[in-house]
Every structure is written in C-alpha cells, then in structure tokens.
Amino acid sequence: MANVLIRAAKQEDALRMSTELGHHITPAPENMRIMGPAEAPVPRLKAEYRYQLLIKSGSRKDLNGLLRKAQEFARERKWATMIIGNSVGYVLAVWLLKGSGCDCHDG
C-alpha cells in the first residue's frame, strides 16, 4: 500500500497537482487499486493544503514501479518529491517549494 501525499500553499494548486498526478497513473494496472485524489485526513497543516491518493497493490514490485512513474511525472514538472518506505508500505510526498508558482500542465 502507498499513500501519495500532495502539498501546496494554495488549495487550488494542491488539488490541480493531485488531479494531474492521478490522471497520469490511471488506469491502474490489473493488480492495483487507486483511490482519490481526496483531501487528506488533516487537509491543512502548517499553512499547506494536502490531498492524497491511496494505492493498494498485490505486488510490491509493481507498486514500486508505479511510484517511480508518479515521481518521474512530478519531477518533470519541477515538483519536489520524496519516497519514504517501511515494512508496511510507502509514502510518496509531492509538494511545491515555497515561493514557487504552480507549473501545472493540462493533460
């Protein structure tokens, strides 16, 4: 399981980024389920709006590949990223750096 957490100072940027990222990784491979984007359980923390995508997978290898694809997509748009893994699953954090505008793209 993975939680993709998207953060931005402006709510519209966080929503746009999470929507774009969600479109990029769907449709999900056969053995995966992608839920979201949706507001994170704590939607605003430390002056940042937060959205998330939850990804369930039967294969850790396939999940790693999908997270790398999401990370590559985010980096192409100059969004900061970080993958944190543990024995339970992963968190892919994606955010806009403070003071930067949203370099969001349609499609």
C-alpha positions as CSV (number, residue, x, y, z in Angstrom):
1,M,0.0,0.0,0.0
2,A,1.2,3.5,-0.7
3,N,-0.1,7.0,0.2
4,V,0.8,9.7,-2.3
5,L,0.6,13.0,-0.4
6,I,0.4,16.2,-2.4
7,R,1.1,19.5,-0.6
8,A,0.9,23.2,-1.7
9,A,0.4,26.6,-0.1
10,K,-2.7,27.2,-2.2
11,Q,-5.5,24.8,-2.2
12,E,-6.2,25.1,-5.9
13,D,-2.5,24.1,-6.6
14,A,-2.7,21.1,-4.4
15,L,-6.0,20.0,-6.0
16,R,-4.7,20.6,-9.5
17,M,-1.4,18.7,-8.8
18,S,-3.2,15.7,-7.3
19,T,-5.7,15.6,-10.2
20,E,-2.9,15.7,-12.8
21,L,-0.9,13.0,-10.9
22,G,-4.0,10.8,-10.6
23,H,-4.7,11.1,-14.3
24,H,-1.1,10.2,-15.1
25,I,-1.1,6.9,-13.1
26,T,-4.6,5.7,-14.2
27,P,-5.9,3.4,-15.3
28,A,-4.3,1.3,-12.6
29,P,-2.6,-1.9,-13.6
30,E,-4.7,-5.0,-13.2
31,N,-3.4,-6.0,-9.7
32,M,-3.8,-2.4,-8.2
33,R,-6.5,-0.1,-7.0
34,I,-6.0,3.7,-6.9
35,M,-8.3,5.7,-4.7
36,G,-8.5,9.5,-4.9
37,P,-7.5,12.2,-5.1
38,A,-9.2,13.3,-2.0
39,E,-8.4,15.7,0.8
40,A,-6.0,14.3,3.3
41,P,-7.5,13.4,6.8
42,V,-5.8,16.6,8.0
43,P,-6.5,18.8,5.0
44,R,-4.4,21.8,6.1
45,L,-1.2,21.6,8.2
46,K,1.4,24.3,8.7
47,A,-0.1,26.6,6.1
48,E,-0.1,23.9,3.4
49,Y,-3.2,22.2,1.8
50,R,-2.9,18.5,1.5
51,Y,-4.5,16.0,-0.9
52,Q,-3.8,12.3,-1.2
53,L,-4.1,9.2,-3.4
54,L,-4.1,5.8,-1.9
55,I,-2.7,2.9,-3.9
56,K,-3.3,-0.8,-3.0
57,S,-1.3,-3.4,-4.8
58,G,-0.8,-7.2,-4.6
59,S,2.8,-6.8,-5.8
60,R,5.4,-4.7,-4.0
61,K,7.5,-4.7,-7.3
62,D,4.5,-3.3,-9.3
63,L,3.8,-0.7,-6.6
64,N,7.5,0.4,-6.7
65,G,7.2,0.8,-10.5
66,L,4.0,2.9,-10.2
67,L,5.5,5.1,-7.5
68,R,8.6,5.7,-9.6
69,K,6.4,6.6,-12.6
70,A,4.5,9.1,-10.4
71,Q,7.8,10.5,-9.0
72,E,9.2,11.0,-12.5
73,F,6.0,12.8,-13.6
74,A,6.2,15.1,-10.7
75,R,9.9,15.8,-11.2
76,E,9.3,16.7,-14.9
77,R,7.0,19.5,-13.6
78,K,9.7,20.7,-11.1
79,W,7.6,19.5,-8.1
80,A,9.7,18.3,-5.1
81,T,9.3,14.6,-4.3
82,M,10.4,12.1,-1.7
83,I,9.5,8.4,-1.3
84,I,9.5,7.0,2.3
85,G,9.3,3.2,2.7
86,N,8.9,0.9,5.6
87,S,7.7,-2.6,6.2
88,V,4.0,-1.6,6.0
89,G,4.1,0.5,2.7
90,Y,5.3,3.7,1.2
91,V,4.6,7.4,1.2
92,L,5.3,9.5,-1.9
93,A,5.3,13.1,-0.8
94,V,4.9,15.7,-3.6
95,W,5.0,19.4,-3.0
96,L,5.6,22.9,-4.4
97,L,8.5,24.7,-3.0
98,K,7.6,27.9,-1.1
99,G,7.5,30.9,-3.3
100,S,7.3,29.0,-6.5
101,G,4.2,29.2,-8.7
102,C,2.4,26.1,-9.8
103,D,3.9,24.9,-13.0
104,C,0.8,22.8,-13.6
105,H,0.0,21.5,-17.1
106,D,-3.2,20.4,-18.7
107,G,-3.4,16.8,-19.9
